[in-house]
Amino acid sequence: MVLKKFASLLCLIAMLIGTSTALAENETAIFAGGCFWCLQADFDKIPGVISTTVGYDGGSTPNPSYSKVSSGKTNYVESVKVIYDTEKVSYQQLLTTFWHNIDPLDKGGQFCDRGKQYRSAIFYLNQQQYQMAQDSKEAVKKKLAKTVYTNILPSTQFYPAEAYHQKYYKNHSIRYKFYRLRCGRDKRLKEIWGES
């Protein structure tokens, strides 16, 4: 009886160790690039991205709502939290995806979305992310040879947006495609970054 309990305990410990090892391979990144529906759609295409959540970061008032954030009266920015498998995709690769899906030359918002709640930003979660974000911004400045207005900021706290915003591009695909086209997002991205 004691041996069976001990064996069960060993199995449980092995399972927990295996789970914590698997979790250790997953990391979090937070980006803002205008409409969070669009940025979520862009990151969901990346192999190694486990999940994305649209929400708000950069402010200080607890539990911000879409109506408050979209009014521009808070410091929150529409953002996307990305959980990714570090064995399949690196933070550097996510940074590259981010830059190629925003207009870093726009200081008043992104595409047709105007105001500080739509500005582009990288919200770092640790010193390594901060340094990598700074380095990538310098590389973009050099490549474009223009002023880059994207902010690199510490994450204050990420709050998920309301349920109807999650995976909007999938759940309301026709409306989403019309919005993205009307907003001129892809046209402007081609102007900045080319066909790639």
Sequence and secondary structure as in RCSB ss.txt:
>XXXX:A:sequence
MVLKKFASLLCLIAMLIGTSTALAENETAIFAGGCFWCLQADFDKIPGVISTTVGYDGGSTPNPSYSKVSSGKTN
YVESVKVIYDTEKVSYQQLLTTFWHNIDPLDKGGQFCDRGKQYRSAIFYLNQQQYQMAQDSKEAVKKKLAKTVYT
NILPSTQFYPAEAYHQKYYKNHSIRYKFYRLRCGRDKRLKEIWGES
>XXXX:A:secstr
 HHHHHHHHHHHHHHHHHHHHHHHTEEEEEEEES HHHHHHHHHTSTTEEEEEEEEES  SSS  HHHHHTT SS
 EEEEEEEEETTT  HHHHHHHHHTTS TT SSEETTEESGGG EEEEESSHHHHHHHHHHHHHHHHHHTS    
EEEE    EE  GGGTTHHHHTHHHHHHHHHHHTHHHHHHHHH   
